Amino acid sequence: MKPRYAFEFCDVTSLPGGLRECLYEIMEFCNSGLRSFNGRAAEDALSAAREHGLNTIVEVGAGRAPLTTQLVRTKCIDDLRLVPCDLVPNQEVFRTLQQLHPQTVDPIFTPVDLTQPQPLLRKAVIAFVGVMHHIPFHLRVPIISALHRSGSVVIVLEPLARSWRSMFLASLSLFMGLLLPLFYLSRPGNLRRFVWCWLIPLAPWMFVWDGIVSCLRQWTAQEWRDGLRAAGVDLSTVEISSSLHSTRVCWTATDNSRDTAIVGAR
Ligand SMILES: C[S@@+](CC[C@H](N)C(=O)[O-])C[C@H]1O[C@@H](n2cnc3c(N)ncnc32)[C@H](O)[C@@H]1O
């Protein structure tokens, strides 16, 4: 199957806010509720921070910040600084997390675009959960190359893969979208979920489209190896594991402080 780069609804900033929020809630429902994907991502980031003696975990492209949300439920993280950020920061979710955990959660409320220089991504665990497939193919190698000079531990976790089976499973998320209003009944936002999942049921169908496009945008394990090699990463320092429905890539970047920012991505 060839890689393809079509648009995803969750990248369309002109969507009505309530509809956009429903798309992110379906994502959360699938990856934190139905699957324990986000929980495992949080454990992964935490153990990388402990192993490498880093006290900052940056959740890039955080959306509703599922990683930070899982981490604040963990005991003994008072020494950590959790930094959710996104190209389109979810102000409400970030603010609530910060208010509940002011010592630990330190969100960035302004847009953080990975394709632009980002000096903040230094000496931290940088977690990309479901984000790398949003980066256009031609920008991935420059971004990996810049990350590789950041002295950070980089963890890329993708909850989908480029396979027919993963596309089939992604299409089943239609039912998750239709069930969302029932499962999230005790949370604020019932009216918008009722409207966008039942009355005008656009959110479940748009989520299925996003899921299938996300599969087509994924790199295979071999493409990851080729991309990392092209970016100058020593493959012996990289862990790559892929299954029929997910991919994990992790490596420790070198520390070159003269070259900290993500540059050359444009
Ligand atoms: C599929 S969502 C994943 C959200 C969240 N990480 C999760 O797992 O629920 C992808 C996120 O990547 C963000 N994103 C897309 N392009 C980006 C860029 N160039 N820089 C930073 N974030 C970006 C989007 O705004 C979106 O929130």
The ligand as a Tripos MOL2 file, in Angstrom:
@<TRIPOS>MOLECULE
LIG
   27    29     1     0     0
SMALL
NO_CHARGES

@<TRIPOS>ATOM
      1 C1         -4.3800   13.1170   15.8760 C.3       1 LIG1
      2 S1         -4.1860   14.5420   16.8830 S.3       1 LIG1
      3 C2         -3.4490   13.7680   18.3240 C.3       1 LIG1
      4 C3         -3.7530   14.5300   19.5630 C.3       1 LIG1
      5 C4         -3.2080   13.8830   20.8500 C.3       1 LIG1
      6 N1         -1.7690   13.7380   20.8160 N.3       1 LIG1
      7 C5         -3.8690   12.5700   21.1090 C.2       1 LIG1
      8 O1         -3.2140   11.5320   20.9790 O.co2     1 LIG1
      9 O2         -5.0620   12.5720   21.4310 O.co2     1 LIG1
     10 C6         -2.7700   15.3160   16.1380 C.3       1 LIG1
     11 C7         -2.3820   16.6280   16.7900 C.3       1 LIG1
     12 O3         -1.1850   17.0980   16.1540 O.3       1 LIG1
     13 C8         -1.2680   18.4970   16.0750 C.3       1 LIG1
     14 N2         -0.3900   18.9850   14.9910 N.ar      1 LIG1
     15 C9         -0.5780   18.8700   13.6640 C.ar      1 LIG1
     16 N3          0.4160   19.4730   12.9930 N.ar      1 LIG1
     17 C10         1.2650   19.9870   13.9360 C.ar      1 LIG1
     18 C11         2.4550   20.7590   13.8680 C.ar      1 LIG1
     19 N4          2.9990   21.1330   12.7070 N.pl3     1 LIG1
     20 N5          3.0470   21.1230   15.0260 N.ar      1 LIG1
     21 C12         2.5120   20.7760   16.2180 C.ar      1 LIG1
     22 N6          1.3770   20.0450   16.3410 N.ar      1 LIG1
     23 C13         0.7530   19.6720   15.2030 C.ar      1 LIG1
     24 C14        -2.7450   18.7910   15.7930 C.3       1 LIG1
     25 O4         -3.0970   20.1060   16.1650 O.3       1 LIG1
     26 C15        -3.4180   17.7160   16.6380 C.3       1 LIG1
     27 O5         -3.8000   18.1770   17.9070 O.3       1 LIG1
@<TRIPOS>BOND
     1     1     2 1
     2     2     3 1
     3     2    10 1
     4     3     4 1
     5     4     5 1
     6     5     6 1
     7     5     7 1
     8     7     8 2
     9     7     9 1
    10    10    11 1
    11    11    12 1
    12    11    26 1
    13    12    13 1
    14    13    14 1
    15    13    24 1
    16    14    15 ar
    17    14    23 ar
    18    15    16 ar
    19    16    17 ar
    20    17    18 ar
    21    17    23 ar
    22    18    19 1
    23    18    20 ar
    24    20    21 ar
    25    21    22 ar
    26    22    23 ar
    27    24    25 1
    28    24    26 1
    29    26    27 1
@<TRIPOS>SUBSTRUCTURE
     1 LIG1         1 GROUP 0 **** ****
